[in-house]
């Protein structure tokens, strides 16, 4: 069916949490590994994220915010056998298993592209917006996010007549799901939308080709299950394997080497395996209505692309119908990445401008502008049906900036994660944030006796 004229894409950005740190927890994420042990600046990270949201909103693009999860995750530590008060557990874990403390303290929920997979109501067979929170099974520190993500999304998308927030996929490694970082919705005039799912490995039936150096996170089985849950027609789903060489170069998610929006797709030649078959399928669906901007490895070496993240840019639709690329400043500082993006703007396609943004604190952990946002296409009437105060306006923006400046440290070393005073301060801050956003008690500590 044709694209509805009232469909708008709301960018839900993850607000960086107060435990933002560099613990090097993600094998295959080269920036994360290189930054391990560095002193972080949670305040700067959160303010950079808010500046990004502000800049996108200034383009005329709807912008919303997702709250951070509470860290450290004491529920996980109790599941692992630690007992006593929060303070006692914190002291024991810091002494016995400092790496575990780093893992349960990660602020990784800031990368909202991993929060969920979404289909708009106009694509779903039941006419409702469907959201599948990611289980993030591949990495322990991310696998503990699913329950909190589900609780938060159900608080925001509470109207079951309009929205369905599913449970995360079950099953261990076989259904490892990384969310929208491996999913792109493409749409062009005259054709139904197509949902492109990138996957790195087969669980029940191994792929013929596989990466040799770094792990492939997303399974084909998880992509297929997510497509079923979000109520898509089979003919509107395309499953494409990530290129093993791209994964080995550091493209742990599809969105490290490919980004699409509407009738535009921008990718590196090492983003997908069997690229000719993918291109043939896209042309069969869209013809020339889909514009594809492709970088060869000769033009932009994959190592440079992974280091500077031009493909982890956001692509947004502007009010005049054109598109803009929201890119990290690292891509501007890379000769090859900058030349490629400038070529894209100069060519005949919907993209007319580049907005360079500083999200260096996120980039040091391997997350660019696209990692920080979850795209949720909604009919305008459904935007008005959101159940919390998460749509960014001037008043909320000012309140969030003041909240960050009041509660966040400007320096955090790994040893600071064991400070019980900081942890209590984080609880106080998040309790205040839920009131500010009208979310209700989404955190465990708010639902237990003696909550902050």
Secondary structure, 3 states (H helix, E strand, C coil): CCCCCCEEEEEEEECCCCCCCCCCCCCCCHHHHHHCCCCECHHHHHHHHHHHHHHHHHCCCCEEEECCCCCCCHHHHHHCCCCCCHHHHHHHHHHHCHHHHHHHCCCHHHCHHHCEEEECCCCCCCCCEEEEECCCCCCHHHHCCHHHHHHHHHHHCCCCCCEEEECCCCCCHHHCCCHHHHEEEEEECCEEEEEEEEECECCCCCCCCCCCCCCCCCEHHHHHHHHHHCCCCHHHEEEEEECHHHHHCCCCCHHHCEEEEECEEEEECCCECCHHHHHHHHHHHHHHHCEEEEECCCCCCHHHHHHHCHHHCEEEECCCCCEEEEEEHHHHHCHHHHHHHHHHHHCCCCEEEEEEECCHHHHCCCCCCCCCEEEEEEEHHHHCCCCCCCECCHHHHHHHHHHHHHHCCCCECHHHHHCHHHHHHHHHHHHHHHHHHCCCCCCHHHCCCCCC
